[in-house]
Structure formats: C-alpha cells, structure tokens
Amino acid sequence: DVVSEIEGRKKAQDLVMMGFYMSLIMVLIIYISQILPPASFWEQQKAYNIILGSTPRIVLASMIAYLISQNHDVWAFHWWKDKTSGKYLWIRNNFSTIISQLIDSVLFIGIAFGGIYPAKSIAIMIFSQYLIKVGIAILDTPFCYILVRIYGNYRKQIQKA
C-alpha cells in the first residue's frame, strides 16, 4: 500500500508480479535441490524433502491465492483512492487489505484443503486465518502512515537533487 500510495498503481502491480516470479523461482530451486543427489555426509534428505517438499496442491493454492488477492489489493486501493479523492489513507489501506485477505484466505484454504477436510473445518480455518489478517491489517495502519511520510519525504529530496 505504501508503494501504491507514493509510486502509483503500475509500480505496485510490478511488485506483485515480481513477488510472484520470485516465488516461482524459489519453488524451482527447492524442486531442483530435492532431485539432485545429496552430499554423502548428509543424512537428513528425507526430513528436508518432507519440510520443503510441500505438496504441489499447497504450493499451487498459495501461488493462485497470492496472485489474485494481491492484484485485487492494488486495484481496490486505487479504487478507494479515487472514491476518497486521495484523502483518508486509512480507508484505502484497510478496506483494500481486508477484502483482499478474505480472497486470499478463501482461495488458499479452499484449494489447499478443500475435499480433504470437512466443510466445517475449512470454514474454521478460513475464519481464524482471516481474523488474524484483519487484526494485523488494522494494527499496521499507523506504520503505513509513517512509511508514506518517510518515503514521500525521501522521494521529494531525491527529486530536488
């Protein structure tokens, strides 16, 4: 939201895509590290594979949820910015994030665990994960204001130089 506020929609969208591509690269690196033969002294390959070898379904769920929810967040942030004529940063920061994190939670939990756990358990997982995300979104509002001010001032100084 700080990048959206200062740099605009395009830069924020670029960061979302950069994050997505970095995640894809990380998945590829982990996959390669699992198929290469381990060092002769390494006795923990099975544990390594269990910990870092997340099921493809969970990785896919994470990637889909990230891409859709973060793109929505950027769109919603700027929609609220237009609706409030650039005022009330707290509205766009919170409303865009609160809805986007609902999308993220529903998609991730639904794709990763749907059909594995009962619907009631899925609903509890979504609700509890979402509740934590909403709490964090509200608590990060003052930091958003602080970072916008610091980054905005820094950017102005660079432009003057």
SULLINKA-V957116 format. One line per field, one symbol per residue. phi: phi as a letter, one per 20 degrees, with the letter a starting at -180 (. if undefined). Layout:
phi = ???
//
This chain:
phi = .ffgfeeofffffffffffffffffffffffffeefffgfefddfffgfffeegfgffffgfffffffffffgfffgffffffdlmemgfffffffffffffggffffffffcfnedfgfffffffffffgfffgfgffegffffffffffffffffffff
//
